[in-house]
Every structure is written in C-alpha cells, then in structure tokens.
Amino acid sequence: MPADTLKTRVLNSQRPDATLVKIAVETVQKEGVRALFRGYIPAITRQGPVIVVQMPIVEHIGLMLGVGYL
C-alpha cells in the first residue's frame, strides 16, 4: 500500500518542508522499496475473504433479479 504508507508518513512528519516526493525518496533510500508495501499482507488478509464471499453473492442476486451482470 505505497499510497497509504506515504500519506501517513507525510501527515505524521513534523518538518515543514515534507513533501510527498521527499518522503518517498527518503523512505526508499533508508529502508528500501519494500518499506512502501508495509501492511500489504494484512490488508489482503482482511479484504480477501470479503471479496471471495461478497462478489458471488452480488452476482447471484443480480441474476435472480434479471439484471444480468452488475
């Protein structure tokens, strides 16, 4: 989740000159590219089952109502 990671770091920064580009460059230089993807596995673990269950149910309800694919 690179966008979320960078947004959080910019908002938590106490420096007045903190821009998205500066924070991104510093993060990659200090911690590597993998630091941008922190929280990816927990997010997928949380959202994966919801998508696997919810999407077939929504499609089935749409077919039952004669709407076709939503």
N, C-alpha and C positions, 0 to 999 in steps of 0.2 A: 504494500500500500504506500507507494512513494509519495503520492499527493498528500495523504493524511500525515505521514511522518514529517514531511517538510512543513506543512501547515502548522502542526503542533510545535515544531522547533522554532518557527518564526514567531508564533504567538507567545511562546514562553521565553523568548530572548529578551534580555534586559538592555541590549545595545540599541541605541537609536539608529544606527546605520545598518541594521539587519534587514537584508532583502532576501527574497526567495533564492535568487541566483547565488548570493554569497553563502547562505546557509547550505545550499545544495553542494557547492564546491567544497566547503569546509568539511561537510559530512563525508563526502566521498574520499577526500584526501586523508582524513583522520581515521575513518572507520571502514572504508571500502564501500563498494556498490551494494553489498548485502545489507548494509545498515538501512538503506532506503526501503527494504522489504520487511522490516520488522513488523510483526503482527499479521503477516500474511497467512500463516498456517492456522492460528486461532480464528481468524475471520472466515476462512474457508470451512473450518470445522464447525463453526456456528451457523453459517449460511447454507452449507451443502445439503444437510438433511431437509431443511425447509424447502429448498428448490426442488429436491427429488420428490417430495410428497405433494407440495402445493401445485406445481405446474401440471402434473397429470390430472389432478382433481379439477382444476380450472378448465382444462381442455375437455374433460369428460362432461362437465356441466354445460359447457358451450355446445357440445354435440347433442346433448339431451334437449336443449332448448332450440335446436335447429339453427343456431347461429353459425356453425362451422368453426373454423379456426379463428381464435381470437388474436 
